[in-house]
Amino acid sequence: MDIAPNWKANSSNTSIHGHREDGRTIAIHSLSVLPAFQGKGLGKTTMKSYQQRMETSGVANRIALLAHDHLVNMYQGMGFEGKGKSDVRLAGGGWNSLVSEILFLSGMLN
């Protein structure tokens, strides 16, 4: 999950990075909860609701996101699979890649 350096010039779908018109992955770039409201389940509720919405909408086969170490277990508890450390260096790096396959849609789409 990274942006290709030549994303404006590269109009082909051969790059593994960047936007793909025919892509079936939703990339979540940020889910933040104000510190005063953390630990109350708001982030988990928001993510579960979003996952359910994606399962019924038919727009994607999977959800991908980046998370810091202290959030990996939370996301794994919601069905995300850890893919290891990310190469993304945004905001100091230290990110983990996680993916949740939307299996419900896989068998229902054309």
PLY file of the C-alpha trace (Angstrom):
ply
format ascii 1.0
element vertex 110
property float x
property float y
property float z
element edge 109
property int vertex1
property int vertex2
end_header
0.00 0.00 0.00
2.07 2.80 -1.38
1.73 5.43 -4.08
3.89 4.98 -7.16
6.25 7.95 -7.71
4.97 8.39 -11.27
1.29 7.88 -10.52
0.21 10.92 -12.56
2.16 9.86 -15.67
1.45 6.12 -15.47
-2.00 5.48 -16.91
-1.57 1.72 -17.31
-2.80 -0.83 -14.80
0.56 -2.62 -14.68
1.74 -0.95 -11.45
1.19 -2.80 -8.18
0.78 0.53 -6.37
-1.70 3.34 -6.70
-5.30 3.51 -7.86
-6.66 0.82 -10.18
-10.00 1.40 -11.89
-10.73 -2.33 -11.88
-9.39 -2.89 -8.36
-11.46 -4.82 -5.82
-9.59 -3.70 -2.68
-10.75 -0.91 -0.38
-7.75 0.74 1.31
-8.49 2.41 4.62
-5.97 5.15 5.19
-7.02 6.26 8.65
-9.42 5.46 11.46
-8.94 7.80 14.39
-10.78 8.20 17.66
-10.24 11.23 19.87
-8.25 10.31 23.00
-11.15 11.24 25.29
-13.31 8.59 23.56
-10.72 5.82 23.13
-11.22 2.52 24.93
-15.01 2.68 24.61
-15.31 0.45 21.53
-16.03 3.25 19.05
-13.23 2.29 16.65
-14.22 -1.37 16.71
-17.90 -0.55 16.20
-17.08 1.76 13.30
-14.84 -0.82 11.61
-17.33 -3.68 12.07
-20.10 -1.54 10.62
-17.90 -0.65 7.65
-16.99 -4.32 7.07
-20.69 -5.25 7.06
-21.43 -2.44 4.63
-18.72 -3.70 2.26
-20.05 -7.28 2.51
-23.50 -6.20 1.37
-22.52 -3.52 -1.17
-20.64 -5.74 -3.63
-17.97 -3.12 -4.34
-14.93 -4.98 -3.00
-13.38 -8.36 -2.30
-11.12 -7.19 0.50
-10.23 -4.36 2.85
-6.60 -3.40 3.43
-5.24 -1.08 6.10
-2.12 -0.02 7.96
-1.91 -0.07 11.76
0.63 0.53 14.49
1.74 -2.40 16.66
-0.67 -1.68 19.53
-3.70 -2.01 17.21
-2.77 -5.20 15.34
-4.51 -7.54 17.82
-7.70 -5.47 17.68
-7.83 -5.71 13.88
-6.95 -9.41 13.91
-9.87 -9.92 16.30
-12.10 -8.43 13.60
-10.90 -10.89 10.97
-7.94 -9.01 9.52
-4.84 -11.06 8.70
-1.44 -9.58 9.48
0.80 -9.39 6.40
3.89 -8.15 8.25
5.65 -4.83 8.46
4.81 -2.30 5.76
7.36 -0.44 3.66
5.28 2.74 4.08
7.27 5.45 5.86
4.47 7.98 6.24
4.37 9.64 9.68
7.60 7.98 10.77
6.82 4.46 9.56
6.41 1.52 11.89
3.21 0.39 10.18
1.83 -3.14 9.86
-0.12 -4.26 6.79
-3.41 -6.05 7.44
-6.01 -7.45 5.04
-9.55 -8.73 5.50
-10.95 -10.86 2.68
-14.65 -10.37 2.09
-15.39 -14.03 1.38
-19.15 -13.55 1.40
-18.90 -11.52 -1.79
-16.38 -13.78 -3.53
-18.94 -16.45 -4.32
-21.77 -14.05 -5.14
-20.09 -11.79 -7.68
-20.14 -12.59 -11.40
0 1
1 2
2 3
3 4
4 5
5 6
6 7
7 8
8 9
9 10
10 11
11 12
12 13
13 14
14 15
15 16
16 17
17 18
18 19
19 20
20 21
21 22
22 23
23 24
24 25
25 26
26 27
27 28
28 29
29 30
30 31
31 32
32 33
33 34
34 35
35 36
36 37
37 38
38 39
39 40
40 41
41 42
42 43
43 44
44 45
45 46
46 47
47 48
48 49
49 50
50 51
51 52
52 53
53 54
54 55
55 56
56 57
57 58
58 59
59 60
60 61
61 62
62 63
63 64
64 65
65 66
66 67
67 68
68 69
69 70
70 71
71 72
72 73
73 74
74 75
75 76
76 77
77 78
78 79
79 80
80 81
81 82
82 83
83 84
84 85
85 86
86 87
87 88
88 89
89 90
90 91
91 92
92 93
93 94
94 95
95 96
96 97
97 98
98 99
99 100
100 101
101 102
102 103
103 104
104 105
105 106
106 107
107 108
108 109
